[in-house]
Amino acid sequence: MDIEEKYNHVFITSDDFLNMDISEMSKEEYRDLVYKIEKHNAEVYWKKSMDLRNFKERQRNLEKEQQEEKPNKKEFIECLENNKETEEKIDITFYWNLLNSCKNETDYIHALPKPSNPQYYLLMNLILAECLKDMKEIEEFLQEEELSEEERMEFLNELKEKRIRFSKIMEYRDHKEELEVEEKENQFLYLESFYGNTYALSDIKKIDVKFYDVFLELLESIQNGTFKNIKAFQNNQKLNGLLEVKGFQERIVFKRMSESVFAIIYIFVKKDKYDGGYAISLKNRADHFWSQFETLKRLANDEEYLEEQSKITEEIKRVLKKGE
């Protein structure tokens, strides 16, 4: 309901007046009634005018504020364009989805790359570039669409929130050394076959030992939250929602089950871009994972179970370090 609609129904109109029973009124009572009606309508009109004036003033101030706070876009747009031209594009979908799920500013720090990530500045610039694209869409919408005053105010407030987010992320990027981020290790749980065998262990034992150093690095990047070369699967119904960290050929496919618990789904070597066998195996493993998803989600909150799973993590690390 806009301001006009909000106040229209509270005026006492001539129709209301005609419907009143004034036959029993004295002249004094009638004069008093007319006075009260005129006073009531004057007060309503004054309040309506003030609300409109204040609303428009707030809108003008907000629009002025948006103009004054426009960030310098060149640095981030160039970063985005350079990433598009790179053969191995850096995927920020994982961080972007976490960022968009944040309820307030204090959650941003937990959604962004860790300062210990070797690609910290590049990732942060790509995220900032995505923020700019997000804001640009709203700015263009405000210019092109015919909106009511309240709708316009709503979009201006959304734009203001996104500018605050942009500024906060800039602050984190530029003061990396001052950030206090809890260095907490993520926990793992492992997908099992129908026979109760841990897929991750079976996968590793089928892989040439020459790849083990990279797989250890990838596993530890999930554990410490730096997520080396992380990619989110998209545009594939079976794989949507799954993630992978990768080396040149090495891949670990996993899923975030809670804030700090990740399910390890598949460990494999991708021979080349056109490796059809890997695609079929990945789809089959994903099918099995989704069939167990609800059980695994429940187990992700079971501390005793996670403690048992940590022993598997130690075993996998032992194998990868010794090449056994």
PATI-127069 format. One line per 8 residues: number of its first residue (from 1); for each residue x, y, z of N, C-alpha, C, O. Coordinates in pm, whole numbers. Example, Ala and Ser with C-alpha at 12.3 -4.5 7.8 and 13.67 -1.06 7.14 Angstrom:
% residues 2
1) 1319 -569 780 1230 -450 780 1320 -330 780 1424 -332 846 ~ 1285 -225 708 1367 -106 714 1290 3 787 1341 114 804
% end
This chain:
% residues 324
1) 86 -121 0 0 0 0 88 124 0 170 140 90 ~ 73 217 -104 154 338 -104 89 444 -14 -16 420 46 ~ 154 561 -6 108 663 89 -30 716 53 -112 741 141 ~ -58 734 -79 -190 783 -120 -299 687 -70 -399 731 -12 ~ -279 558 -93 -380 459 -51 -392 454 101 -500 433 156 ~ -279 473 167 -276 464 313 -370 565 379 -431 536 482 ~ -380 686 317 -457 791 383 -594 820 322 -677 884 386 ~ -620 773 200 -748 804 136 -869 765 222 -967 840 231
9) -860 648 286 -978 594 354 -1006 659 489 -1108 630 551 ~ -918 748 537 -942 805 670 -1006 944 663 -1043 1000 767 ~ -1018 1002 542 -1092 1128 531 -1243 1103 551 -1296 1000 511 ~ -1309 1200 616 -1456 1196 625 -1509 1276 507 -1490 1397 500 ~ -1576 1209 412 -1621 1271 288 -1765 1322 300 -1832 1299 400 ~ -1810 1393 194 -1947 1443 192 -2048 1328 196 -2156 1342 253 ~ -2012 1215 135 -2101 1099 139 -2118 1048 282 -2228 1013 325 ~ -2005 1045 355 -2012 1003 496 -2105 1098 573 -2185 1056 657
17) -2091 1228 541 -2168 1330 611 -2318 1312 585 -2400 1323 676 ~ -2353 1285 458 -2494 1269 421 -2557 1146 487 -2677 1143 512 ~ -2474 1046 515 -2526 923 576 -2548 937 727 -2609 850 790 ~ -2499 1046 785 -2517 1066 929 -2662 1111 959 -2724 1182 879 ~ -2711 1070 1071 -2847 1111 1113 -2836 1243 1189 -2798 1246 1306 ~ -2870 1351 1120 -2857 1484 1185 -2995 1544 1217 -3004 1659 1260 ~ -3100 1466 1196 -3237 1519 1216 -3264 1561 1359 -3341 1654 1383 ~ -3201 1494 1456 -3226 1523 1597 -3127 1624 1654 -3133 1657 1772
25) -3034 1672 1569 -2929 1762 1620 -2979 1906 1632 -3061 1952 1553 ~ -2928 1974 1733 -2953 2119 1746 -2853 2191 1655 -2758 2129 1606 ~ -2874 2321 1635 -2782 2397 1551 -2640 2394 1607 -2542 2382 1534 ~ -2632 2405 1743 -2500 2405 1808 -2429 2270 1786 -2310 2265 1756 ~ -2507 2158 1801 -2449 2024 1782 -2404 2006 1636 -2298 1950 1609 ~ -2488 2056 1543 -2455 2043 1402 -2328 2122 1368 -2239 2074 1298 ~ -2322 2248 1421 -2204 2331 1398 -2078 2267 1458 -1971 2271 1398 ~ -2095 2207 1576 -1983 2141 1643 -1935 2020 1561 -1815 1995 1551
33) -2030 1945 1504 -1995 1827 1422 -1918 1871 1298 -1815 1811 1265 ~ -1967 1975 1230 -1897 2025 1110 -1756 2068 1145 -1662 2042 1070 ~ -1741 2136 1260 -1608 2181 1305 -1515 2062 1327 -1399 2063 1285 ~ -1567 1958 1393 -1484 1840 1422 -1442 1769 1294 -1328 1723 1281 ~ -1536 1761 1197 -1504 1696 1069 -1396 1774 996 -1300 1716 945 ~ -1412 1908 991 -1312 1990 922 -1176 1980 989 -1073 1976 922 ~ -1176 1976 1124 -1051 1965 1199 -985 1829 1173 -864 1819 1152 ~ -1069 1723 1174 -1018 1588 1149 -954 1579 1010 -844 1526 994
41) -1025 1632 909 -974 1624 772 -847 1708 755 -757 1670 679 ~ -840 1819 822 -720 1904 814 -599 1832 874 -489 1838 819 ~ -622 1763 988 -513 1689 1053 -464 1574 964 -344 1550 950 ~ -562 1503 904 -525 1392 815 -447 1443 696 -345 1385 658 ~ -494 1554 636 -426 1612 520 -284 1655 557 -190 1634 481 ~ -269 1716 674 -137 1761 719 -43 1642 737 72 1645 694 ~ -93 1536 801 -11 1417 824 28 1352 692 142 1308 673 ~ -69 1346 601 -44 1288 470 64 1369 397 156 1311 339
49) 54 1501 399 150 1588 332 289 1573 391 388 1567 319 ~ 296 1568 525 425 1553 592 490 1420 558 611 1414 535 ~ 407 1312 556 462 1180 524 516 1177 382 622 1121 356 ~ 442 1237 290 488 1242 151 617 1323 140 711 1284 70 ~ 621 1438 211 740 1523 208 861 1449 265 969 1451 207 ~ 839 1383 381 949 1309 444 995 1193 357 1115 1166 345 ~ 897 1123 297 929 1009 212 1015 1053 94 1117 991 63 ~ 973 1162 28 1047 1211 -88 1186 1261 -47 1282 1246 -122
57) 1194 1322 71 1323 1370 121 1419 1253 146 1537 1259 111 ~ 1365 1145 208 1447 1026 232 1494 966 99 1608 923 85 ~ 1403 964 2 1436 907 -129 1546 990 -196 1641 935 -251 ~ 1534 1125 -190 1636 1212 -250 1771 1192 -182 1875 1185 -248 ~ 1769 1183 -49 1894 1163 26 1959 1030 -9 2081 1021 -23 ~ 1875 925 -23 1928 793 -54 1988 790 -194 2094 731 -215 ~ 1920 855 -290 1972 861 -426 2103 939 -431 2196 901 -503 ~ 2110 1049 -355 2232 1128 -349 2346 1046 -288 2459 1050 -335
65) 2313 972 -183 2410 888 -114 2466 782 -209 2585 754 -209 ~ 2376 722 -291 2419 619 -386 2518 678 -487 2616 613 -523 ~ 2491 802 -532 2579 865 -629 2717 892 -568 2819 871 -633 ~ 2718 939 -443 2843 974 -377 2929 852 -347 3052 861 -344 ~ 2864 736 -324 2936 617 -281 2975 523 -394 3028 415 -369 ~ 2949 562 -519 2979 473 -630 3128 437 -630 3212 527 -633 ~ 3161 308 -627 3302 267 -621 3369 276 -758 3302 281 -861 ~ 3501 277 -757 3579 274 -880 3572 132 -938 3621 37 -877
73) 3512 119 -1056 3484 -14 -1110 3597 -72 -1194 3605 -194 -1210 ~ 3684 12 -1247 3778 -30 -1350 3863 -149 -1307 3876 -247 -1381 ~ 3920 -142 -1188 4010 -246 -1138 3944 -383 -1138 4005 -483 -1177 ~ 3818 -387 -1093 3750 -516 -1075 3694 -570 -1206 3694 -691 -1229 ~ 3646 -480 -1293 3595 -524 -1423 3708 -584 -1505 3689 -685 -1573 ~ 3827 -522 -1500 3943 -577 -1570 3978 -716 -1518 4012 -806 -1595 ~ 3968 -732 -1386 3996 -861 -1323 3899 -967 -1375 3939 -1080 -1404 ~ 3772 -930 -1386 3668 -1022 -1434 3692 -1058 -1580 3679 -1174 -1619
81) 3726 -958 -1662 3750 -981 -1805 3872 -1071 -1825 3870 -1160 -1909 ~ 3978 -1047 -1748 4098 -1129 -1759 4069 -1274 -1723 4123 -1367 -1784 ~ 3983 -1293 -1622 3949 -1429 -1579 3870 -1503 -1688 3885 -1624 -1705 ~ 3786 -1429 -1763 3708 -1490 -1871 3798 -1540 -1982 3769 -1641 -2047 ~ 3910 -1468 -2004 4001 -1503 -2113 4097 -1615 -2075 4163 -1672 -2162 ~ 4106 -1647 -1947 4196 -1751 -1902 4136 -1888 -1932 4016 -1910 -1916 ~ 4221 -1981 -1976 4172 -2115 -2011 4112 -2184 -1890 4003 -2241 -1897 ~ 4184 -2180 -1776 4134 -2239 -1652 4074 -2127 -1567 4144 -2067 -1486
89) 3948 -2099 -1586 3882 -1989 -1515 3872 -2021 -1366 3850 -2135 -1326 ~ 3889 -1917 -1284 3873 -1933 -1140 3725 -1922 -1107 3659 -1826 -1145 ~ 3674 -2021 -1037 3531 -2030 -1006 3507 -1978 -864 3560 -2033 -768 ~ 3425 -1873 -852 3395 -1818 -719 3253 -1854 -673 3205 -1801 -574 ~ 3186 -1945 -746 3047 -1979 -715 3030 -2022 -570 2934 -1984 -505 ~ 3124 -2102 -520 3118 -2152 -383 3111 -2035 -284 3026 -2032 -196 ~ 3202 -1939 -300 3206 -1824 -209 3085 -1734 -230 3029 -1680 -134 ~ 3045 -1716 -356 2932 -1628 -387 2802 -1680 -324 2724 -1602 -270
97) 2781 -1811 -332 2661 -1870 -271 2662 -1853 -119 2559 -1824 -58 ~ 2780 -1872 -58 2791 -1854 87 2763 -1708 124 2695 -1680 223 ~ 2817 -1617 44 2800 -1474 71 2653 -1434 64 2605 -1357 147 ~ 2583 -1485 -34 2441 -1451 -51 2352 -1513 55 2237 -1472 72 ~ 2404 -1612 126 2324 -1675 233 2349 -1608 368 2286 -1644 468 ~ 2440 -1511 372 2471 -1442 499 2352 -1359 545 2286 -1292 465 ~ 2324 -1366 674 2212 -1291 732 2253 -1148 770 2169 -1058 772 ~ 2381 -1128 801 2427 -994 840 2575 -978 808 2641 -1072 764
105) 2627 -857 831 2766 -824 796 2868 -911 868 2971 -945 810 ~ 2840 -948 991 2938 -1026 1068 2960 -1165 1009 3060 -1230 1039 ~ 2865 -1212 925 2881 -1344 864 2971 -1341 742 3018 -1446 698 ~ 2996 -1221 685 3073 -1213 561 3210 -1278 575 3255 -1349 485 ~ 3275 -1252 686 3412 -1301 705 3421 -1453 693 3522 -1507 649 ~ 3312 -1522 732 3312 -1669 727 3277 -1722 588 3299 -1840 560 ~ 3224 -1635 502 3186 -1678 367 3296 -1650 265 3294 -1705 155 ~ 3392 -1567 301 3496 -1525 206 3619 -1617 214 3635 -1690 311
113) 3705 -1612 112 3828 -1693 117 3908 -1662 242 3910 -1549 289 ~ 3974 -1763 294 4058 -1741 413 4182 -1662 372 4234 -1680 262 ~ 4230 -1575 461 4351 -1497 431 4472 -1584 396 4563 -1539 328 ~ 4471 -1709 444 4583 -1800 416 4575 -1860 275 4668 -1929 233 ~ 4465 -1834 203 4451 -1887 67 4554 -1822 -24 4561 -1699 -29 ~ 4633 -1900 -98 4736 -1841 -188 4677 -1748 -294 4746 -1660 -343 ~ 4549 -1767 -329 4485 -1683 -431 4392 -1579 -367 4298 -1532 -431 ~ 4419 -1543 -244 4329 -1458 -167 4291 -1330 -243 4173 -1302 -259
121) 4390 -1253 -289 4361 -1123 -351 4287 -1139 -484 4197 -1062 -514 ~ 4326 -1239 -561 4258 -1262 -688 4112 -1302 -665 4023 -1252 -732 ~ 4089 -1392 -570 3952 -1435 -538 3869 -1318 -487 3753 -1301 -526 ~ 3928 -1237 -400 3855 -1123 -344 3819 -1022 -454 3710 -966 -454 ~ 3912 -999 -549 3882 -906 -658 3772 -959 -748 3688 -882 -797 ~ 3770 -1090 -771 3664 -1149 -853 3529 -1140 -782 3427 -1116 -846 ~ 3530 -1158 -651 3406 -1144 -573 3358 -1000 -577 3238 -974 -592 ~ 3450 -905 -563 3415 -763 -569 3360 -727 -707 3266 -647 -718
129) 3418 -785 -811 3368 -760 -947 3225 -813 -962 3141 -750 -1027 ~ 3198 -928 -901 3063 -984 -906 2966 -896 -829 2850 -880 -869 ~ 3011 -839 -718 2929 -745 -641 2892 -624 -727 2778 -576 -723 ~ 2988 -575 -803 2963 -460 -891 2858 -494 -996 2770 -412 -1025 ~ 2868 -612 -1054 2768 -655 -1152 2629 -659 -1089 2530 -619 -1150 ~ 2625 -709 -967 2500 -718 -892 2438 -580 -872 2318 -561 -891 ~ 2522 -484 -833 2474 -348 -809 2432 -279 -939 2335 -205 -943 ~ 2507 -306 -1045 2476 -245 -1175 2338 -287 -1223 2264 -206 -1280
137) 2302 -413 -1201 2170 -461 -1242 2058 -382 -1174 1959 -347 -1237 ~ 2076 -354 -1045 1975 -276 -972 1972 -132 -1022 1864 -75 -1040 ~ 2090 -74 -1046 2096 65 -1095 2025 77 -1229 1950 172 -1251 ~ 2049 -19 -1319 1984 -15 -1451 1833 -35 -1438 1755 29 -1509 ~ 1794 -122 -1347 1652 -147 -1323 1583 -19 -1274 1471 12 -1316 ~ 1650 53 -1186 1595 178 -1132 1579 284 -1241 1487 366 -1237 ~ 1668 281 -1338 1663 381 -1445 1559 347 -1551 1497 436 -1608 ~ 1541 217 -1576 1456 175 -1688 1311 148 -1651 1222 169 -1733
145) 1287 101 -1531 1152 59 -1494 1070 172 -1433 1123 260 -1365 ~ 939 169 -1459 846 262 -1393 803 199 -1261 733 97 -1258 ~ 845 261 -1153 820 205 -1021 739 302 -937 746 423 -956 ~ 661 245 -844 595 330 -746 701 384 -650 813 334 -647 ~ 665 485 -573 762 544 -479 812 441 -379 931 438 -345 ~ 721 356 -331 762 256 -231 851 150 -294 947 105 -232 ~ 820 107 -418 904 9 -486 1043 66 -511 1145 -2 -492 ~ 1046 192 -552 1175 257 -577 1258 265 -449 1379 241 -450
153) 1190 297 -339 1259 305 -209 1314 169 -170 1424 159 -116 ~ 1238 65 -197 1280 -72 -163 1407 -109 -238 1500 -165 -180 ~ 1412 -78 -368 1531 -109 -448 1651 -24 -407 1764 -71 -409 ~ 1625 101 -371 1734 188 -325 1794 135 -195 1915 141 -175 ~ 1709 84 -107 1759 26 19 1840 -100 -8 1942 -124 56 ~ 1793 -181 -105 1868 -302 -142 2005 -265 -198 2106 -328 -167 ~ 2006 -161 -281 2132 -115 -339 2226 -64 -230 2347 -86 -236 ~ 2169 3 -132 2251 53 -20 2314 -62 57 2432 -56 93
161) 2237 -169 82 2290 -286 152 2402 -352 72 2502 -397 129 ~ 2386 -356 -60 2489 -418 -144 2615 -332 -148 2726 -384 -158 ~ 2598 -200 -140 2715 -112 -132 2789 -130 1 2912 -126 5 ~ 2714 -150 106 2776 -175 237 2855 -305 231 2968 -313 281 ~ 2795 -408 169 2865 -537 155 2993 -519 74 3098 -572 111 ~ 2984 -445 -36 3101 -419 -121 3213 -353 -38 3328 -394 -44 ~ 3176 -249 38 3274 -176 118 3338 -265 224 3458 -255 251 ~ 3256 -353 282 3306 -443 386 3407 -542 328 3511 -570 388
169) 3374 -595 211 3465 -691 147 3595 -621 106 3703 -678 117 ~ 3583 -495 58 3702 -415 26 3790 -398 150 3912 -409 144 ~ 3724 -372 260 3798 -353 387 3872 -481 425 3988 -476 466 ~ 3804 -596 411 3869 -724 442 3988 -748 348 4094 -794 391 ~ 3968 -715 221 4076 -737 123 4199 -652 155 4312 -700 148 ~ 4175 -525 188 4285 -430 207 4350 -440 344 4457 -383 365 ~ 4287 -512 437 4344 -526 572 4357 -673 609 4326 -715 720 ~ 4403 -749 513 4417 -894 530 4496 -930 657 4458 -1020 732
177) 4605 -858 679 4693 -892 793 4625 -867 927 4667 -924 1028 ~ 4522 -783 930 4457 -749 1056 4335 -837 1087 4278 -829 1196 ~ 4297 -920 991 4178 -1003 1010 4202 -1111 1115 4306 -1175 1119 ~ 4102 -1127 1198 4109 -1233 1299 4008 -1341 1262 3889 -1331 1293 ~ 4058 -1444 1193 3973 -1554 1149 4015 -1680 1223 4132 -1718 1224 ~ 3917 -1745 1283 3946 -1867 1358 3995 -1975 1262 3925 -2013 1168 ~ 4116 -2025 1287 4172 -2131 1203 4124 -2267 1255 4194 -2335 1331 ~ 4005 -2303 1213 3944 -2427 1260 3942 -2528 1146 3900 -2497 1035
185) 3989 -2650 1174 3992 -2752 1069 3852 -2804 1041 3773 -2827 1132 ~ 3823 -2821 913 3697 -2883 874 3704 -3034 898 3812 -3093 899 ~ 3588 -3093 919 3580 -3237 942 3524 -3307 818 3454 -3247 738 ~ 3556 -3436 806 3510 -3513 691 3421 -3628 734 3433 -3683 843 ~ 3329 -3662 644 3265 -3793 651 3273 -3851 510 3278 -3778 411 ~ 3273 -3983 503 3306 -4049 377 3190 -4133 325 3125 -4207 399 ~ 3166 -4120 196 3063 -4198 129 3106 -4345 126 3220 -4376 94 ~ 3014 -4433 159 3043 -4577 158 2964 -4646 48 2858 -4599 6
193) 3017 -4761 3 2946 -4842 -95 2833 -4917 -25 2822 -4913 98 ~ 2751 -4985 -101 2643 -5065 -42 2697 -5176 48 2626 -5228 134 ~ 2825 -5211 27 2887 -5317 108 2961 -5262 229 3025 -5338 302 ~ 2954 -5132 250 3017 -5071 367 3162 -5033 349 3228 -4996 446 ~ 3213 -5040 226 3352 -5001 200 3361 -4850 177 3272 -4791 115 ~ 3467 -4788 226 3486 -4644 208 3538 -4617 67 3648 -4659 32 ~ 3460 -4547 -11 3497 -4520 -149 3632 -4449 -161 3713 -4485 -246 ~ 3658 -4350 -76 3779 -4270 -87 3905 -4357 -78 3999 -4338 -154
201) 3905 -4451 16 4021 -4541 30 4036 -4630 -93 4147 -4649 -143 ~ 3924 -4682 -141 3928 -4767 -261 3976 -4686 -382 4055 -4735 -463 ~ 3927 -4562 -393 3966 -4477 -506 4116 -4455 -508 4180 -4468 -612 ~ 4173 -4421 -392 4316 -4388 -383 4402 -4507 -423 4503 -4492 -491 ~ 4362 -4624 -379 4444 -4744 -405 4445 -4784 -553 4526 -4866 -596 ~ 4352 -4725 -630 4349 -4752 -775 4432 -4649 -854 4449 -4661 -975 ~ 4482 -4548 -783 4551 -4436 -849 4702 -4453 -840 4754 -4500 -739 ~ 4772 -4415 -946 4918 -4420 -949 4975 -4332 -838 4928 -4220 -817
209) 5077 -4383 -768 5135 -4310 -654 5196 -4176 -695 5216 -4090 -609 ~ 5226 -4156 -823 5287 -4029 -866 5191 -3910 -845 5234 -3795 -843 ~ 5062 -3940 -829 4964 -3834 -807 4938 -3806 -659 4866 -3713 -625 ~ 4996 -3886 -571 4960 -3881 -429 4990 -3746 -362 4911 -3699 -280 ~ 5103 -3684 -396 5139 -3556 -333 5032 -3450 -359 4995 -3373 -270 ~ 4982 -3449 -482 4880 -3350 -517 4749 -3381 -445 4681 -3291 -396 ~ 4714 -3509 -438 4590 -3546 -369 4597 -3511 -220 4497 -3469 -161 ~ 4712 -3527 -160 4729 -3488 -19 4708 -3338 -4 4643 -3293 90
217) 4765 -3261 -95 4750 -3115 -92 4603 -3075 -110 4555 -2984 -42 ~ 4534 -3141 -200 4392 -3110 -224 4307 -3143 -102 4221 -3065 -62 ~ 4331 -3260 -43 4255 -3300 76 4277 -3203 191 4183 -3164 260 ~ 4402 -3163 209 4433 -3070 318 4376 -2931 290 4347 -2856 384 ~ 4360 -2895 163 4302 -2764 131 4153 -2760 169 4101 -2654 206 ~ 4085 -2874 160 3946 -2880 207 3945 -2873 359 3861 -2806 420 ~ 4039 -2944 419 4045 -2950 566 4076 -2814 628 4018 -2778 730 ~ 4168 -2738 566 4204 -2608 625 4122 -2492 569 4140 -2377 610
225) 4032 -2521 474 3940 -2419 425 3994 -2328 316 3932 -2227 285 ~ 4109 -2363 257 4161 -2280 147 4108 -2328 12 4109 -2251 -84 ~ 4062 -2451 1 3991 -2505 -117 4066 -2475 -247 4027 -2385 -322 ~ 4171 -2548 -272 4255 -2522 -390 4176 -2539 -521 4118 -2644 -546 ~ 4176 -2434 -601 4110 -2435 -734 3967 -2490 -726 3928 -2574 -807 ~ 3892 -2444 -630 3757 -2497 -608 3664 -2462 -725 3672 -2353 -782 ~ 3579 -2556 -759 3480 -2537 -866 3347 -2593 -820 3342 -2700 -758 ~ 3241 -2522 -849 3105 -2570 -820 3045 -2627 -949 3047 -2561 -1053
233) 2993 -2748 -942 2927 -2806 -1059 2794 -2734 -1082 2718 -2710 -989 ~ 2768 -2701 -1208 2645 -2632 -1245 2594 -2688 -1378 2667 -2755 -1452 ~ 2468 -2660 -1406 2408 -2700 -1534 2407 -2850 -1556 2409 -2898 -1669 ~ 2405 -2923 -1447 2394 -3068 -1455 2311 -3114 -1336 2355 -3103 -1221 ~ 2193 -3165 -1362 2098 -3194 -1254 2156 -3288 -1149 2132 -3271 -1030 ~ 2232 -3388 -1193 2288 -3486 -1099 2402 -3429 -1015 2424 -3470 -902 ~ 2474 -3332 -1073 2594 -3281 -1006 2574 -3145 -939 2659 -3103 -860 ~ 2465 -3077 -968 2439 -2947 -905 2447 -2957 -753 2388 -3047 -692
241) 2521 -2865 -693 2535 -2866 -547 2663 -2933 -501 2702 -2920 -385 ~ 2729 -3006 -592 2856 -3070 -558 2972 -2976 -593 2958 -2886 -675 ~ 3086 -3000 -528 3205 -2918 -547 3324 -3006 -580 3321 -3127 -557 ~ 3429 -2946 -634 3553 -3020 -651 3671 -2928 -630 3665 -2809 -662 ~ 3779 -2983 -575 3908 -2916 -575 3994 -2994 -674 3975 -3114 -692 ~ 4090 -2924 -738 4160 -2993 -846 4303 -2946 -865 4339 -2831 -838 ~ 4383 -3041 -915 4516 -3010 -964 4508 -3011 -1115 4404 -2977 -1172 ~ 4617 -3049 -1183 4615 -3052 -1328 4521 -3164 -1377 4437 -3141 -1464
249) 4536 -3283 -1321 4448 -3395 -1355 4372 -3449 -1233 4272 -3519 -1246 ~ 4422 -3416 -1115 4370 -3472 -991 4241 -3402 -949 4231 -3280 -960 ~ 4144 -3478 -903 4015 -3423 -861 3967 -3490 -732 3979 -3611 -714 ~ 3911 -3408 -642 3836 -3461 -526 3699 -3394 -529 3688 -3272 -521 ~ 3595 -3476 -541 3458 -3426 -545 3399 -3438 -404 3415 -3541 -339 ~ 3332 -3333 -358 3282 -3331 -221 3157 -3245 -210 3117 -3180 -307 ~ 3097 -3246 -92 2975 -3169 -68 2980 -3111 72 3016 -3180 168 ~ 2944 -2985 84 2938 -2920 216 2808 -2964 284 2699 -2938 235
257) 2822 -3031 398 2706 -3084 470 2661 -2991 583 2543 -2988 619 ~ 2755 -2917 639 2725 -2817 742 2837 -2716 737 2923 -2722 649 ~ 2838 -2622 830 2938 -2515 825 3080 -2568 817 3164 -2510 748 ~ 3109 -2677 888 3248 -2724 892 3261 -2876 869 3362 -2936 905 ~ 3159 -2936 809 3163 -3080 779 3140 -3101 630 3045 -3048 573 ~ 3230 -3177 568 3224 -3201 424 3225 -3351 394 3300 -3427 456 ~ 3141 -3392 301 3136 -3532 260 3230 -3552 141 3219 -3482 41 ~ 3323 -3647 154 3414 -3680 44 3347 -3788 -41 3316 -3896 8
265) 3325 -3756 -170 3242 -3840 -255 3324 -3922 -354 3299 -4042 -371 ~ 3421 -3859 -418 3492 -3928 -526 3631 -3870 -540 3648 -3748 -541 ~ 3734 -3958 -550 3872 -3918 -571 3919 -3986 -699 3914 -4109 -709 ~ 3965 -3907 -796 4002 -3969 -924 4099 -3881 -1003 4119 -3764 -971 ~ 4156 -3941 -1106 4243 -3870 -1201 4167 -3855 -1331 4118 -3953 -1387 ~ 4157 -3731 -1379 4090 -3704 -1506 4197 -3705 -1615 4289 -3624 -1614 ~ 4183 -3797 -1709 4287 -3816 -1810 4297 -3698 -1905 4407 -3649 -1931 ~ 4184 -3651 -1956 4183 -3534 -2045 4042 -3477 -2049 3952 -3529 -1984
273) 4024 -3370 -2125 3894 -3302 -2133 3784 -3393 -2186 3667 -3375 -2154 ~ 3824 -3491 -2266 3724 -3572 -2336 3714 -3713 -2275 3674 -3808 -2342 ~ 3750 -3723 -2149 3745 -3852 -2079 3600 -3888 -2046 3549 -3850 -1941 ~ 3536 -3960 -2136 3395 -3997 -2118 3373 -4094 -2004 3270 -4090 -1938 ~ 3472 -4181 -1981 3460 -4280 -1873 3447 -4214 -1738 3372 -4259 -1652 ~ 3523 -4104 -1719 3518 -4033 -1591 3379 -3973 -1569 3327 -3975 -1457 ~ 3319 -3922 -1676 3186 -3857 -1665 3081 -3958 -1619 2996 -3926 -1536 ~ 3087 -4079 -1674 2990 -4183 -1636 3011 -4224 -1491 2916 -4238 -1415
281) 3141 -4245 -1453 3172 -4284 -1315 3127 -4177 -1215 3074 -4209 -1109 ~ 3150 -4050 -1251 3112 -3940 -1164 2960 -3935 -1146 2911 -3915 -1035 ~ 2888 -3953 -1255 2741 -3952 -1248 2691 -4064 -1158 2603 -4043 -1076 ~ 2749 -4185 -1174 2707 -4299 -1091 2736 -4275 -944 2655 -4307 -857 ~ 2854 -4217 -917 2891 -4190 -777 2798 -4082 -719 2757 -4092 -603 ~ 2765 -3981 -800 2674 -3876 -755 2535 -3934 -725 2473 -3898 -626 ~ 2489 -4022 -811 2358 -4089 -787 2358 -4159 -652 2261 -4149 -576 ~ 2467 -4230 -624 2475 -4303 -497 2480 -4206 -379 2417 -4229 -275
289) 2554 -4096 -396 2562 -3997 -289 2423 -3940 -258 2384 -3933 -141 ~ 2349 -3899 -361 2218 -3838 -337 2121 -3938 -274 2031 -3898 -199 ~ 2138 -4066 -303 2051 -4166 -240 2080 -4179 -91 1994 -4223 -14 ~ 2202 -4140 -49 2242 -4148 92 2241 -4011 161 2279 -4000 278 ~ 2200 -3910 89 2218 -3772 137 2155 -3746 273 2221 -3690 361 ~ 2030 -3784 292 1961 -3754 418 2028 -3823 536 2039 -3766 645 ~ 2074 -3945 514 2147 -4018 621 2276 -3946 654 2309 -3926 772 ~ 2350 -3906 552 2478 -3837 574 2458 -3701 639 2540 -3659 721
297) 2351 -3633 604 2323 -3502 664 2298 -3517 814 2341 -3434 895 ~ 2228 -3624 850 2203 -3650 993 2335 -3685 1063 2359 -3638 1175 ~ 2418 -3766 999 2545 -3808 1059 2644 -3691 1071 2735 -3695 1153 ~ 2625 -3588 989 2714 -3472 995 2702 -3398 1128 2789 -3317 1161 ~ 2597 -3425 1203 2578 -3363 1335 2605 -3460 1450 2580 -3429 1566 ~ 2657 -3577 1416 2685 -3681 1516 2834 -3678 1549 2915 -3732 1473 ~ 2870 -3616 1661 3011 -3600 1697 3084 -3733 1712 3200 -3745 1674 ~ 3017 -3833 1766 3080 -3964 1784 3113 -4026 1648 3220 -4084 1630
305) 3020 -4014 1554 3042 -4069 1420 3156 -3994 1351 3241 -4056 1286 ~ 3159 -3862 1365 3265 -3782 1303 3402 -3815 1360 3503 -3810 1290 ~ 3404 -3848 1488 3530 -3889 1551 3581 -4018 1488 3701 -4033 1464 ~ 3491 -4111 1460 3528 -4237 1393 3576 -4208 1250 3672 -4268 1202 ~ 3509 -4115 1184 3546 -4081 1046 3684 -4015 1040 3754 -4027 940 ~ 3723 -3945 1147 3854 -3881 1149 3967 -3984 1141 4076 -3953 1094 ~ 3940 -4106 1186 4040 -4214 1177 4062 -4252 1030 4173 -4287 990 ~ 3955 -4245 950 3968 -4273 807 4051 -4164 741 4132 -4191 653
313) 4031 -4040 784 4111 -3929 731 4259 -3953 758 4342 -3934 669 ~ 4290 -3995 879 4431 -4023 913 4486 -4137 829 4601 -4132 787 ~ 4405 -4239 806 4448 -4352 724 4474 -4308 579 4575 -4347 519 ~ 4384 -4226 525 4402 -4177 388 4529 -4093 378 4605 -4105 281 ~ 4553 -4007 477 4674 -3925 476 4800 -4011 486 4901 -3984 421 ~ 4791 -4113 567 4907 -4204 583 4942 -4269 450 5059 -4276 411 ~ 4839 -4317 380 4860 -4382 249 4919 -4281 149 5012 -4314 76 ~ 4864 -4160 147 4910 -4060 51 5054 -4015 80 5129 -3985 -13
321) 5091 -4009 207 5225 -3965 243 5329 -4072 216 5439 -4041 171 ~ 5295 -4197 241 5390 -4307 224 5384 -4372 87 5474 -4446 49 ~ 5279 -4344 14 5264 -4403 -118 5239 -4552 -113 5281 -4626 -201 ~ 5168 -4595 -7 5142 -4739 9 5012 -4778 -58 4973 -4895 -55
% end
